[in-house]
Amino acid sequence: RKEVEQDPGPFNVPEGATVAFNCTYSNSASQSFFWYRQDCRKEPKLLMSVYSSGNEDGRFTAQLNRASQYISLLIRDSKLSDSATYLCVVSQAASGGSYIPTFGRGTSLIVHP
Amino acid sequence: IAGITQAPTSQILAAGRRMTLRCTQDMRHNAMYWYRQDLGLGLRLIHYSNTAGTTGKGEVPDGYSVSRANTDDFPLTLASAVPSQTSVYFCASSDSMGTDTQYFGPGTRLTVL
């Protein structure tokens, strides 16, 4: 079982829809959480960090549920340009005090007119 | 240079050949990473470096080696390439290991025949 799991989708939604993705992680000692966006054949780019109190950036809201060990990403009022793969990243403590980032396999979003 | 660069952009390589993928960042980040991305498997960490002079093994280190002689450069070497190493390779850097935003290079598409 992979340490960080995502539903691969694709999520196929119309413009203006609200869509939510979840990402579950297995290590309860995980410390840092992120959502990245990756466009086809491009490098991943940070969408937003996920804080314990939750955070919002325009149409995007990220939340962390430590008790159930998942993070979520909510996209409101979807745009065509939101079509991409969304990757969650969870960092876990490793030996020597480092934190090792682990990527989920990504969730594909397709927004259609 | 602005950000993080990788070279070559793409390469076709005969099995058994030695190959070094180059990665350079100008952000003075302490941590650097090498990932491979394969269809359906997402991004998997090959090796990482917490700071210049130190390296560590990620999830899939076999067949790869790295060095971190200085802050800016983090080359990845395939000593004797095999077809299963055909992949897209991304280099990334961050200020702190695992807890800060990772900035990715544009990737190297490697085909081993």
Interface residues (C-beta under 8 A of the other chain):
Chain A: P8 Q31 S32 F34 Y36 K42 E43 P44 K45 L46 S49 L87 V89 S91 Q92 A94 G96 S98 Y99 I100 P101 T102 F103 G104 R105 G106
Chain B: Y33 Y35 G40 L41 G42 L43 R44 L45 Y48 N50 G56 G58 E59 F90 S96 M97 G98 T99 T101 Q102 F104 G105 P106 G107
